[in-house]
Amino acid sequence: MVGTAGSHLVDVSHDAGLVVVGRRRRSAQLGPHIGPETHHVLREAVPPVAVVPHD
């Protein structure tokens, strides 16, 4: 498949009740705390999005 993971998740999420994506836990206080794919899903997905931190 061609494209980013975020765009594919958005495409298949239209009929979903909830989209769950992960993000790595960071110890640094500065800088972005989510990656570009998670950010894309948060901006573009129709259903609610839950972002779950993991190690």
A tleap script that builds the chain and sets N, CA, C and O, in Angstrom:
source leaprc.protein.ff14SB
mol = sequence {
  NMET VAL GLY THR ALA GLY SER HIE LEU VAL
  ASP VAL SER HIE ASP ALA GLY LEU VAL VAL
  VAL GLY ARG ARG ARG ARG SER ALA GLN LEU
  GLY PRO HIE ILE GLY PRO GLU THR HIE HIE
  VAL LEU ARG GLU ALA VAL PRO PRO VAL ALA
  VAL VAL PRO HIE CASP
}
set mol.1.N position { 0.831 -1.171 0.000 }
set mol.1.CA position { 0.000 0.000 0.000 }
set mol.1.C position { 0.883 1.244 0.000 }
set mol.1.O position { 1.931 1.281 0.644 }
set mol.2.N position { 0.451 2.227 -0.712 }
set mol.2.CA position { 1.189 3.476 -0.793 }
set mol.2.C position { 0.476 4.503 0.079 }
set mol.2.O position { -0.751 4.601 0.058 }
set mol.3.N position { 1.249 5.263 0.841 }
set mol.3.CA position { 0.691 6.306 1.698 }
set mol.3.C position { 1.172 6.133 3.119 }
set mol.3.O position { 1.920 5.206 3.429 }
set mol.4.N position { 0.739 7.029 3.973 }
set mol.4.CA position { 1.175 6.981 5.364 }
set mol.4.C position { 0.199 6.167 6.211 }
set mol.4.O position { -0.958 5.975 5.837 }
set mol.5.N position { 0.676 5.701 7.335 }
set mol.5.CA position { -0.178 4.938 8.241 }
set mol.5.C position { -1.353 5.797 8.716 }
set mol.5.O position { -2.479 5.312 8.823 }
set mol.6.N position { -1.087 7.062 8.996 }
set mol.6.CA position { -2.146 7.957 9.460 }
set mol.6.C position { -3.263 8.105 8.448 }
set mol.6.O position { -4.438 8.083 8.816 }
set mol.7.N position { -2.919 8.254 7.190 }
set mol.7.CA position { -3.960 8.415 6.168 }
set mol.7.C position { -4.748 7.118 5.985 }
set mol.7.O position { -5.956 7.170 5.754 }
set mol.8.N position { -4.104 5.968 6.081 }
set mol.8.CA position { -4.817 4.697 5.991 }
set mol.8.C position { -5.748 4.505 7.178 }
set mol.8.O position { -6.872 4.033 7.009 }
set mol.9.N position { -5.303 4.860 8.365 }
set mol.9.CA position { -6.167 4.754 9.543 }
set mol.9.C position { -7.389 5.646 9.414 }
set mol.9.O position { -8.496 5.236 9.763 }
set mol.10.N position { -7.201 6.848 8.922 }
set mol.10.CA position { -8.326 7.761 8.726 }
set mol.10.C position { -9.292 7.180 7.701 }
set mol.10.O position { -10.505 7.243 7.897 }
set mol.11.N position { -8.777 6.617 6.618 }
set mol.11.CA position { -9.628 6.049 5.564 }
set mol.11.C position { -10.508 4.913 6.078 }
set mol.11.O position { -11.686 4.836 5.728 }
set mol.12.N position { -9.952 4.040 6.898 }
set mol.12.CA position { -10.719 2.880 7.364 }
set mol.12.C position { -11.520 3.159 8.631 }
set mol.12.O position { -12.250 2.283 9.095 }
set mol.13.N position { -11.402 4.349 9.195 }
set mol.13.CA position { -12.073 4.634 10.463 }
set mol.13.C position { -13.452 5.261 10.321 }
set mol.13.O position { -14.102 5.530 11.331 }
set mol.14.N position { -13.913 5.499 9.114 }
set mol.14.CA position { -15.179 6.218 8.928 }
set mol.14.C position { -16.371 5.525 9.582 }
set mol.14.O position { -17.290 6.206 10.037 }
set mol.15.N position { -16.384 4.207 9.643 }
set mol.15.CA position { -17.492 3.478 10.251 }
set mol.15.C position { -17.199 3.050 11.686 }
set mol.15.O position { -18.012 2.365 12.306 }
set mol.16.N position { -16.062 3.442 12.209 }
set mol.16.CA position { -15.669 3.030 13.562 }
set mol.16.C position { -16.335 3.909 14.616 }
set mol.16.O position { -16.700 5.053 14.346 }
set mol.17.N position { -16.488 3.360 15.818 }
set mol.17.CA position { -17.007 4.132 16.935 }
set mol.17.C position { -15.902 4.821 17.711 }
set mol.17.O position { -16.145 5.806 18.408 }
set mol.18.N position { -14.676 4.299 17.589 }
set mol.18.CA position { -13.525 4.838 18.313 }
set mol.18.C position { -12.257 4.375 17.609 }
set mol.18.O position { -12.167 3.228 17.173 }
set mol.19.N position { -11.281 5.264 17.500 }
set mol.19.CA position { -9.964 4.917 16.970 }
set mol.19.C position { -8.984 5.012 18.133 }
set mol.19.O position { -8.932 6.029 18.823 }
set mol.20.N position { -8.208 3.956 18.349 }
set mol.20.CA position { -7.213 3.942 19.417 }
set mol.20.C position { -5.834 3.903 18.770 }
set mol.20.O position { -5.533 2.997 17.992 }
set mol.21.N position { -5.000 4.884 19.092 }
set mol.21.CA position { -3.622 4.928 18.600 }
set mol.21.C position { -2.688 5.040 19.793 }
set mol.21.O position { -3.083 5.520 20.855 }
set mol.22.N position { -1.465 4.602 19.620 }
set mol.22.CA position { -0.493 4.644 20.698 }
set mol.22.C position { 0.527 5.743 20.497 }
set mol.22.O position { 0.687 6.277 19.399 }
set mol.23.N position { 1.206 6.067 21.566 }
set mol.23.CA position { 2.350 6.973 21.512 }
set mol.23.C position { 3.355 6.509 22.537 }
set mol.23.O position { 2.990 5.960 23.576 }
set mol.24.N position { 4.617 6.730 22.247 }
set mol.24.CA position { 5.665 6.345 23.194 }
set mol.24.C position { 5.717 7.326 24.355 }
set mol.24.O position { 5.496 8.524 24.185 }
set mol.25.N position { 6.008 6.805 25.521 }
set mol.25.CA position { 6.205 7.683 26.682 }
set mol.25.C position { 7.548 8.362 26.535 }
set mol.25.O position { 8.528 7.743 26.122 }
set mol.26.N position { 7.589 9.653 26.879 }
set mol.26.CA position { 8.832 10.416 26.778 }
set mol.26.C position { 9.186 10.970 28.143 }
set mol.26.O position { 8.311 11.397 28.897 }
set mol.27.N position { 10.442 10.961 28.451 }
set mol.27.CA position { 10.878 11.544 29.715 }
set mol.27.C position { 11.216 13.024 29.546 }
set mol.27.O position { 11.220 13.771 30.524 }
set mol.28.N position { 11.497 13.452 28.322 }
set mol.28.CA position { 11.838 14.856 28.064 }
set mol.28.C position { 10.582 15.721 28.139 }
set mol.28.O position { 9.512 15.303 27.695 }
set mol.29.N position { 10.707 16.909 28.694 }
set mol.29.CA position { 9.573 17.810 28.822 }
set mol.29.C position { 9.363 18.667 27.581 }
set mol.29.O position { 8.257 19.154 27.346 }
set mol.30.N position { 10.408 18.856 26.788 }
set mol.30.CA position { 10.302 19.698 25.603 }
set mol.30.C position { 10.149 18.858 24.348 }
set mol.30.O position { 10.563 17.699 24.303 }
set mol.31.N position { 9.559 19.447 23.350 }
set mol.31.CA position { 9.415 18.776 22.074 }
set mol.31.C position { 8.055 18.132 21.919 }
set mol.31.O position { 7.263 18.096 22.861 }
set mol.32.N position { 7.785 17.625 20.729 }
set mol.32.CA position { 6.479 17.018 20.470 }
set mol.32.C position { 6.297 15.734 21.278 }
set mol.32.O position { 7.247 14.982 21.492 }
set mol.33.N position { 5.090 15.502 21.712 }
set mol.33.CA position { 4.800 14.312 22.506 }
set mol.33.C position { 4.025 13.263 21.717 }
set mol.33.O position { 3.807 12.159 22.214 }
set mol.34.N position { 3.610 13.587 20.506 }
set mol.34.CA position { 2.994 12.596 19.627 }
set mol.34.C position { 3.698 12.660 18.280 }
set mol.34.O position { 4.273 13.683 17.908 }
set mol.35.N position { 3.641 11.560 17.569 }
set mol.35.CA position { 4.283 11.509 16.264 }
set mol.35.C position { 3.381 12.048 15.168 }
set mol.35.O position { 2.216 12.365 15.411 }
set mol.36.N position { 3.917 12.148 13.973 }
set mol.36.CA position { 3.149 12.716 12.868 }
set mol.36.C position { 1.934 11.885 12.477 }
set mol.36.O position { 0.923 12.448 12.058 }
set mol.37.N position { 2.003 10.560 12.602 }
set mol.37.CA position { 0.856 9.719 12.243 }
set mol.37.C position { -0.282 9.903 13.233 }
set mol.37.O position { -1.440 10.032 12.833 }
set mol.38.N position { 0.034 9.918 14.517 }
set mol.38.CA position { -0.991 10.148 15.532 }
set mol.38.C position { -1.594 11.532 15.377 }
set mol.38.O position { -2.806 11.701 15.515 }
set mol.39.N position { -0.773 12.510 15.096 }
set mol.39.CA position { -1.263 13.876 14.889 }
set mol.39.C position { -2.217 13.926 13.700 }
set mol.39.O position { -3.248 14.594 13.763 }
set mol.40.N position { -1.886 13.231 12.626 }
set mol.40.CA position { -2.746 13.194 11.439 }
set mol.40.C position { -4.106 12.572 11.776 }
set mol.40.O position { -5.145 13.092 11.371 }
set mol.41.N position { -4.096 11.470 12.512 }
set mol.41.CA position { -5.350 10.812 12.892 }
set mol.41.C position { -6.179 11.724 13.786 }
set mol.41.O position { -7.393 11.820 13.605 }
set mol.42.N position { -5.557 12.389 14.739 }
set mol.42.CA position { -6.291 13.313 15.619 }
set mol.42.C position { -6.950 14.433 14.822 }
set mol.42.O position { -8.071 14.834 15.136 }
set mol.43.N position { -6.277 14.940 13.805 }
set mol.43.CA position { -6.810 16.052 13.003 }
set mol.43.C position { -7.907 15.614 12.042 }
set mol.43.O position { -8.879 16.342 11.843 }
set mol.44.N position { -7.764 14.431 11.444 }
set mol.44.CA position { -8.600 14.072 10.302 }
set mol.44.C position { -9.672 13.020 10.564 }
set mol.44.O position { -10.621 12.924 9.785 }
set mol.45.N position { -9.560 12.236 11.620 }
set mol.45.CA position { -10.514 11.139 11.839 }
set mol.45.C position { -11.890 11.673 12.208 }
set mol.45.O position { -12.013 12.671 12.919 }
set mol.46.N position { -12.918 10.999 11.717 }
set mol.46.CA position { -14.298 11.378 12.014 }
set mol.46.C position { -14.709 10.923 13.419 }
set mol.46.O position { -15.266 11.726 14.168 }
set mol.47.N position { -14.453 9.654 13.807 }
set mol.47.CA position { -14.846 9.222 15.151 }
set mol.47.C position { -13.893 9.772 16.210 }
set mol.47.O position { -12.842 10.322 15.878 }
set mol.48.N position { -14.257 9.625 17.480 }
set mol.48.CA position { -13.336 10.019 18.555 }
set mol.48.C position { -12.041 9.210 18.479 }
set mol.48.O position { -12.024 8.076 18.000 }
set mol.49.N position { -10.960 9.822 18.964 }
set mol.49.CA position { -9.635 9.182 18.943 }
set mol.49.C position { -9.099 9.138 20.368 }
set mol.49.O position { -9.085 10.154 21.064 }
set mol.50.N position { -8.658 7.956 20.800 }
set mol.50.CA position { -8.003 7.792 22.101 }
set mol.50.C position { -6.520 7.568 21.851 }
set mol.50.O position { -6.142 6.690 21.076 }
set mol.51.N position { -5.680 8.361 22.507 }
set mol.51.CA position { -4.225 8.219 22.393 }
set mol.51.C position { -3.726 7.589 23.682 }
set mol.51.O position { -3.881 8.156 24.764 }
set mol.52.N position { -3.124 6.410 23.558 }
set mol.52.CA position { -2.693 5.629 24.720 }
set mol.52.C position { -1.168 5.595 24.773 }
set mol.52.O position { -0.530 5.123 23.832 }
set mol.53.N position { -0.573 6.091 25.868 }
set mol.53.CA position { 0.889 6.015 25.974 }
set mol.53.C position { 1.344 4.581 26.264 }
set mol.53.O position { 0.673 3.839 26.981 }
set mol.54.N position { 2.480 4.210 25.701 }
set mol.54.CA position { 3.055 2.884 25.952 }
set mol.54.C position { 4.565 3.010 25.967 }
set mol.54.O position { 5.123 4.031 25.567 }
set mol.55.N position { 5.214 1.961 26.433 }
set mol.55.CA position { 6.681 1.930 26.490 }
set mol.55.C position { 7.263 1.332 25.240 }
set mol.55.O position { 8.483 1.227 25.116 }
savepdb mol mol.pdb
quit
